[in-house]
Amino acid sequence: MKVELRLKFELRATHSLGVRQEPHEHLWLIRAEIAGEPVGGMILNLPAVRDAFAPFVDELKEKYLNTAPELSLDAQAAPTCETLAAHFFTRFAETLDTKFHAENPTVILNAVEVELYDPDGFEWGSAKLSR
């Protein structure tokens, strides 16, 4: 029986795009979906996974994403829901493989979704990168 865990993180940062060149702030909600077979009643220790993923979000908080060295050059050029989903998918998948695969070899990262909000709460939409 496969079970799915979901983790949610928040990121406040600024960016600019060709369609809106002046730097402006957004709230991004990042959702990670992890699937696997339970071992000893759980897929993984959820707090340990959260602690392992959080630094990838925290290092971008309050930054201007277009110049954030943590992002690839493509993501810096266009820090969108799509490029951020790809960034977090790569980081989270690598972390699962290196830190948690030995604990439960059935675990995989199924998807990362990034939702985009204005500071006033208006939701622009989201992008979901799935395996």
Secondary structure, DSSP 8 states (H G I E B T S, - for coil): --EEEEEEEEEEEEEEETTEEEEEEEEEEEEEEEEE--BTTBSS-HHHHHHHHHHHHHTTTTSBGGG-TTS-HHHHHS--HHHHHHHHHHHHHHHIIIIITTT-TT-EEEEEEEEEE-TTS-EEEEEEEE-
